[in-house]
């Protein structure tokens, strides 16, 4: 109240009756010079200041990024604790971080080397677990891909059916009976359905094309490996022949030089004086002719090998072009086959894959879903059948239970109660099952 009275200080008031002047008095409200509660008031002000500082500090700490946890110093006791944590999968990351910090700090010495080796060995034992987890996740990913592909195929089948309905309604026999606005709506719906169907079809073909590419990549790698081995063998043979050709050419040049020298010597001397020189000259000429013939054969072989190598390179390029054309043709053919199969037999696929066999079962599913929707805690099969018997006395309990068991994503059965009050209850789970399907 004192704080409120301070606001009245400085106002003028009228004293006495209404006939007096307006400005006859001025209010002055202030604290007394000697206050008994001054200490209490100062304490209150300090408390408010402390609360404000605490609030600001908490706000700064909340906005400050978290600092990494401190790592304890190495000791035998802490080493045993970390060794136990390394064996636990849930605490493995924390323990490995501690072990890494200790090693970087230089805690490894001759006395603690055995302890660190045992901890590293424990960390190594998790490699097999991680590999198995990776394999399990890859398997789950493949299963999810297959499930997504099957679901996408089912969606495409239903789109084909819807487009077929639009096309049949657009024929002249039925088209004349619709109004202008109805025809416009049907044409717009048909166009939208065809666009969405084409988008989904392209996505499905992309998935199948990726699978085919993976298979064809393996085959191409095998063929290219065989081609590379053959090519490397031919290249090595060609190099060997080239070296042999060069060596023979050098020998031939040497023989030619010797023959030239002998001819020069023979021109200086007479033929009758030294018959041995003529004999040597003949032998050298014969050897020279043999070397020339052998050189011609080697050159022919070298040219033949080069021609084979060029032919293999051309065949390799042709095979690569044929493989590319084959990939394009296979993708087009698979797309055409898939579209033809889906357009020829859409109804059979849906009827064979659907758990609902007739329109009567579809009506029962709708009625049961409505009944269980207003019973969120579930109901027994007898309670459900008693409700259905009011609509039709011919309904059998076993048929109803079999139908609900087939629809696992729509209805689920749970056990409630304990002991003698144990009871099986059916619940509607369509909202959760829609996400799973």
Secondary structure by P-SEA (a helix, b strand, c coil): caaaaaaaccbbbbccccccccccbbbbbbccccccaaaaaaaaaaaaaaaaaaaaaaaaaaacccccbbbbcccaaaaaaaaaaaacccaaaaaaaaaaaaaaaccccccaaaaaaaaaaaaaaaaaaaaaaaaaaaaaaaaaaaaaaaaaaaaaaaaaaaaaaaaaaacccccccccaaaaaaaaaaaaaaaaaaaaaaaaaaaaaaaaaaaaaaaaaaaaaaaaaaaaaaaaaaaaaaaaaaaaaaaaaaaaaaaaaaaaaaaaaccccccaaaaaaaaaaaaaaaaaaaaaaaaaaaaaaaaaaaaaaaaaaaaaaaaaaaaaaaaaaaaaaaaaaaaaacaaaaaaaacccccaaaaaaaaaaaaaaaaccccccaaaaaaaaaaacccccaaaaaaaaaaacccbbbbbbcccccbbbbbbbaaaaaaaac
